[in-house]
């Protein structure tokens, strides 16, 4: 069991921390740097992205051959946490959702020609992307089998009809990954496609107003009315849409957790700074037992979330699907983020409720964490199914072989043969 970072990963983490402290947190303090949706203005963002690229901190998750840094999931866990101590961190380093998950899945499953056309521009920061899956009632949400948007083959093209909503980033995306129904087969009824914003046959119905601050491009409702997609822009095989979503969403859920831990740490840092200076009734707030209980509880939950996230990241690096590990991290970290920022806001009082600190921004943002990429209740159902199926093996330990390796999925003990 490893509870330490390699020197290489810690160097990335340290440089990201310095970048955040030097360049990003000061930018947050000036409200003129925010757009109308409470995100960083594009004109302010672009020089910061250029600096991140120049510093060798760009696209940590992508292979070096494609212009990234080639970090493992464990390495990303340490670095994503550090970068999201700033609310503007992920987008600056090209690590924000949905681009992060889209880049990862395209690097894994797209053909080389598809990667050149659809992936490389996202890595380079020339375009943004979107993942188009969720539908309004009675369509699919957490249950993809309810999907109603259809892709009908006509010659060498697929014709798309249907409606999607809460599609993150769609308002500014150029490249889209679309999941649609191609048959009624329970397991092989969905397929994945790529399309460009310039193609006719689809439109953004509205940018859905939400409670919290928004990613660039918002969360949109989309109508498809005869969008034609050439078969060459199909991802994987016909019927592999569900498989693609599983490949994408597991790691994407975990990278959410990595980023949320950074926000939770930032919230607690603001809380600790304030109670360390603020006096009332002749005593520092930090010296009051009730305040210490609040801080201690939140700190403990953040550390639990970090351990669960690192555990899941290591399992993914070993080649496992890590479904239950990712679900546990998703539940705990999403709830921890809300607890941490709520604690910090309470300790700051009216100051925390104002826009003088980013606490109210983080508080509004935090509520979505228990919903996105599967509600907490859905992930608890996943854990229950694993417990019922595995029994006492639910808690089994990984065992290294004679070479100090943990065999990956489908690999015999002793390593590959």
Secondary structure, DSSP 8 states (H G I E B T S, - for coil): ---S--HHHHHHHHHHHHHIIIIIHHHHT-GGGB-TTSSB-HHHHHHHHHHHHHTT-S-TTS-GGGTS----HHHHHHHHHHHTTSTTHHHHTT--TTHHHHHHHHHHHS-HHHIIIIIHHHHTTS--EEEE---STTS-SS-GGG---EEEEETTEEEEEEEEEEEETTTT-SEEEEEEE----TTT-EEEEEEETTSSSEEEEEE---SS---TT-EEEEEEEEEEEEGGGEESSTT-HHHHHHHHHHHHHHHHHHHHHHHHHHHHHHHHHHHHH-EETTEEGGGSHHHHHHHHHHHHHHHHHHHHHHHHHHHHHTT---HHHHHHHHHHHHHHHHHHHHHHHHHHTHHHHSSSSTHHHHHHHHGGGGTTTS-HHHHHHHHHHHHHHHGGGGG------TTS----TT--TTS--
